[in-house]
């Protein structure tokens, strides 16, 4: 009996050791278009941060990924806490920023080239938070339709139950959607954060907006571009989700032009 317990204990310890040694980038909740052996042959590796209620399989990132690979550009997409295969993890801004840093730290452990960043919607908001006072050097930073101070927009929005989320925030209740529970503190930190007073960012960020986007306030993106003197690019006729073929073609071209 004691021998059986000893073997079980050793087996369990081995399993724990294997799990600890497993690369973060090899996790089920991470998608990338390169292997570790290929990394240092790449022009840049871009960390992609998806939007709220999306996942590592974000439509736009998945669509542009092959073209980036063809042009020697690496892309890493991953599930934020509370999303995709990490739905059971607590969602808050700090946990999201910690995940981005963990991904970046692991990349830098074996990749000596420039690391670039891209984020869409909530992911764009997160990267602005991540870049504030960040002293690291990046290749390029591209934000598509970053969600900035979205309280008023979402309060009157009928798309994707955003209005319900604001009602939960106003009443002090947690928001539950697709099995994901979002605490009031997270909603407060997202929708009411004064991003325009937290722009100590040294990177030359490129901003992409969609002309028919009703899910974010384009005026805030224009304001951001003016305040920081950041270049602004339009995806004409596109809504927030950019599901038309011409939208993907335009975004792909913009990424390739910026990253060349």
C-alpha positions as CSV (number, residue, x, y, z in Angstrom):
1,X,0.0,0.0,0.0
2,X,2.8,2.4,1.0
3,X,4.7,1.5,-2.2
4,X,1.5,2.3,-4.3
5,X,1.2,5.7,-2.5
6,X,4.9,6.5,-3.2
7,X,4.5,5.7,-6.9
8,X,1.3,7.8,-7.1
9,X,3.1,10.7,-5.4
10,X,6.1,10.4,-7.8
11,X,3.8,10.2,-10.8
12,X,1.9,13.3,-9.7
13,X,5.1,15.2,-9.1
14,X,6.3,14.3,-12.6
15,X,3.0,15.5,-14.1
16,X,3.3,18.8,-12.2
17,X,6.9,19.2,-13.3
18,X,5.9,18.6,-17.0
19,X,3.1,21.1,-16.7
20,X,5.4,23.7,-15.2
21,X,8.0,23.2,-18.0
22,X,5.5,23.5,-20.7
23,X,5.9,26.6,-22.8
24,X,3.2,29.2,-22.4
25,X,3.1,29.6,-26.2
26,X,2.3,25.9,-26.5
27,X,-0.9,26.3,-24.4
28,X,-4.2,25.3,-26.0
29,X,-5.4,28.9,-25.6
30,X,-2.6,30.3,-27.8
31,X,-2.4,30.3,-31.6
32,X,0.7,31.2,-33.6
33,X,1.9,31.0,-37.2
34,X,5.5,30.0,-36.5
35,X,7.5,27.5,-34.6
36,X,10.2,28.3,-32.0
37,X,12.9,27.2,-34.5
38,X,11.5,29.6,-37.2
39,X,11.3,32.6,-34.9
40,X,14.6,34.3,-35.4
41,X,14.2,34.1,-39.2
42,X,11.1,36.4,-38.9
43,X,11.0,40.1,-39.7
44,X,9.0,40.7,-36.6
45,X,6.6,38.8,-34.2
46,X,3.3,40.6,-33.5
47,X,1.4,40.0,-30.3
48,X,-2.4,40.2,-31.1
49,X,-4.9,41.1,-28.4
50,X,-8.5,40.4,-29.2
51,X,-11.7,42.3,-28.3
52,X,-14.2,41.8,-25.6
53,X,-16.1,38.4,-25.9
54,X,-13.9,37.3,-28.8
55,X,-11.0,34.8,-28.5
56,X,-7.7,33.6,-29.9
57,X,-9.7,32.8,-33.0
58,X,-10.6,36.4,-33.7
59,X,-12.1,36.6,-37.2
60,X,-9.8,39.4,-38.5
61,X,-6.6,38.1,-36.9
62,X,-7.4,34.6,-38.3
63,X,-8.0,36.0,-41.8
64,X,-4.7,38.1,-42.0
65,X,-2.5,35.4,-40.3
66,X,-1.7,33.5,-43.6
67,X,-0.7,36.7,-45.4
68,X,1.6,37.7,-42.5
69,X,3.3,34.3,-42.6
70,X,3.9,34.6,-46.3
71,X,5.6,37.9,-45.7
72,X,7.8,36.5,-42.9
73,X,5.8,38.1,-40.1
74,X,4.9,36.1,-37.0
75,X,1.6,36.4,-35.2
76,X,0.6,35.2,-31.7
77,X,-3.1,35.3,-30.7
78,X,-4.3,34.1,-27.3
79,X,-7.4,34.0,-25.1
80,X,-7.7,36.7,-22.6
81,X,-8.8,35.7,-19.1
82,X,-12.6,35.0,-19.1
83,X,-12.5,34.2,-22.8
84,X,-12.3,31.2,-25.1
85,X,-10.6,28.3,-23.3
86,X,-10.0,30.5,-20.3
87,X,-13.6,31.3,-19.5
88,X,-13.3,30.1,-16.0
89,X,-10.6,32.6,-15.2
90,X,-11.4,35.9,-13.6
91,X,-11.6,38.8,-16.0
92,X,-10.1,42.1,-15.0
93,X,-7.7,44.6,-16.6
94,X,-4.7,43.6,-14.5
95,X,-5.1,39.9,-15.4
96,X,-5.3,40.8,-19.1
97,X,-2.2,43.0,-18.9
98,X,-0.3,40.3,-17.0
99,X,-1.1,37.8,-19.7
100,X,0.2,40.2,-22.4
101,X,3.4,40.6,-20.4
102,X,3.8,36.9,-19.9
103,X,3.5,36.2,-23.6
104,X,6.0,39.0,-24.4
105,X,8.4,37.8,-21.8
106,X,8.4,34.3,-23.2
107,X,8.9,35.5,-26.7
108,X,11.8,37.6,-25.7
109,X,13.4,34.6,-24.0
110,X,14.2,33.0,-27.4
111,X,13.5,35.7,-30.0
112,X,16.0,38.5,-30.6
113,X,14.1,40.4,-33.2
114,X,11.6,43.3,-32.9
115,X,8.3,42.5,-31.2
116,X,5.2,44.4,-32.5
117,X,1.8,44.8,-30.9
118,X,-1.8,44.9,-32.3
119,X,-5.1,45.1,-30.6
120,X,-8.7,45.4,-31.6
121,X,-11.5,47.1,-29.7
122,X,-11.1,46.1,-26.0
123,X,-7.7,44.8,-27.1
124,X,-6.7,48.2,-28.3
125,X,-7.8,49.7,-25.0
126,X,-5.7,47.1,-23.2
127,X,-2.6,47.9,-25.2
128,X,-2.9,51.6,-24.5
129,X,-2.9,50.7,-20.8
130,X,0.0,48.3,-21.4
131,X,2.1,50.9,-23.2
132,X,1.7,53.6,-20.6
133,X,5.1,54.2,-19.0
134,X,6.4,51.1,-20.7
135,X,10.1,51.4,-21.4
136,X,10.5,48.5,-23.7
137,X,11.1,49.1,-27.4
138,X,8.7,47.7,-30.0
139,X,8.7,47.2,-33.7
140,X,5.3,48.6,-34.7
141,X,2.1,49.1,-32.8
142,X,-1.2,48.9,-34.7
143,X,-4.6,49.5,-33.0
144,X,-7.9,48.8,-34.9
145,X,-11.0,50.4,-33.6
146,X,-9.7,50.8,-30.0
147,X,-12.6,51.2,-27.5
148,X,-12.0,54.4,-25.6
149,X,-14.4,55.8,-22.9
150,X,-17.3,53.8,-24.3
151,X,-19.8,54.4,-21.5
152,X,-22.0,56.9,-23.5
153,X,-21.9,54.9,-26.7
154,X,-22.8,51.6,-25.1
155,X,-25.5,53.1,-22.9
156,X,-27.5,53.8,-26.0
157,X,-26.3,50.8,-28.1
158,X,-28.5,47.9,-29.0
159,X,-25.7,45.8,-30.5
160,X,-24.4,42.8,-28.6
161,X,-26.2,43.6,-25.3
162,X,-23.7,46.4,-24.5
163,X,-26.7,48.4,-23.1
164,X,-27.4,45.6,-20.7
165,X,-23.7,45.7,-19.5
166,X,-24.0,49.4,-18.8
167,X,-27.2,48.9,-16.9
168,X,-25.4,46.3,-14.7
169,X,-22.6,48.8,-14.1
170,X,-25.0,51.6,-13.1
171,X,-26.9,49.2,-10.7
172,X,-23.7,47.7,-9.2
173,X,-24.5,44.2,-10.5
174,X,-22.1,41.8,-12.1
175,X,-22.7,41.1,-15.8
176,X,-23.1,37.6,-17.1
177,X,-22.8,36.7,-20.7
178,X,-22.2,33.3,-22.4
179,X,-21.2,31.8,-19.1
180,X,-18.7,34.6,-18.4
181,X,-19.3,36.7,-15.3
182,X,-17.9,40.2,-15.4
183,X,-17.5,42.0,-12.1
184,X,-18.7,45.6,-11.6
185,X,-15.1,46.7,-10.9
186,X,-14.0,45.4,-14.3
187,X,-16.9,47.2,-16.0
188,X,-15.9,50.4,-14.2
189,X,-12.3,50.1,-15.1
190,X,-13.2,49.5,-18.8
191,X,-16.0,51.9,-19.5
192,X,-15.1,54.8,-17.3
193,X,-11.3,54.8,-17.4
194,X,-10.0,58.3,-18.4
195,X,-7.6,57.1,-21.1
196,X,-6.8,60.6,-22.3
197,X,-5.1,61.4,-19.1
198,X,-3.0,58.2,-19.3
199,X,-1.1,58.6,-22.5
200,X,2.5,58.6,-21.5
201,X,3.3,56.4,-24.4
202,X,6.5,56.8,-26.4
203,X,5.6,54.5,-29.3
204,X,4.4,55.8,-32.7
205,X,1.1,54.1,-32.8
206,X,-0.8,53.5,-36.0
207,X,-4.6,53.8,-35.7
208,X,-7.2,52.1,-37.9
209,X,-10.8,53.0,-37.8
210,X,-13.9,51.7,-39.6
211,X,-16.1,54.3,-41.2
212,X,-19.4,52.6,-40.4
213,X,-18.5,51.5,-36.9
214,X,-21.3,52.0,-34.3
215,X,-19.7,49.9,-31.6
216,X,-17.0,52.4,-30.7
217,X,-16.8,56.1,-30.8
218,X,-14.7,57.1,-33.8
219,X,-14.5,60.7,-32.5
220,X,-12.5,59.4,-29.6
221,X,-10.1,57.7,-32.0
222,X,-9.8,60.9,-34.0
223,X,-9.1,62.8,-30.7
224,X,-6.4,60.3,-29.8
225,X,-4.8,60.6,-33.2
226,X,-4.7,64.4,-32.9
227,X,-3.4,64.5,-29.3
228,X,-0.6,62.1,-30.0
229,X,0.0,63.0,-33.6
230,X,-0.5,59.3,-34.5
231,X,-1.2,58.3,-38.1
232,X,-4.8,57.4,-38.9
233,X,-6.1,54.9,-41.5
234,X,-9.7,54.3,-42.6
235,X,-11.4,51.1,-43.6
236,X,-14.1,52.6,-45.7
237,X,-17.6,51.1,-45.5
238,X,-16.6,48.7,-42.7
239,X,-18.4,48.1,-39.5
240,X,-16.8,47.1,-36.2
241,X,-16.4,43.4,-37.2
242,X,-14.9,43.9,-40.7
243,X,-16.4,40.7,-42.2
244,X,-16.5,41.7,-45.8
245,X,-13.8,40.5,-48.1
246,X,-12.8,44.0,-49.1
247,X,-12.4,44.9,-45.4
248,X,-10.0,42.0,-44.9
249,X,-8.1,43.0,-48.0
250,X,-7.8,46.6,-46.8
251,X,-6.7,45.6,-43.3
252,X,-4.2,43.1,-44.7
253,X,-2.6,45.7,-47.0
254,X,-2.4,48.2,-44.1
255,X,-0.7,45.7,-41.9
256,X,1.8,44.7,-44.5
257,X,2.5,48.3,-45.5
258,X,3.1,49.3,-41.8
259,X,5.2,46.3,-41.0
260,X,7.4,46.3,-44.1
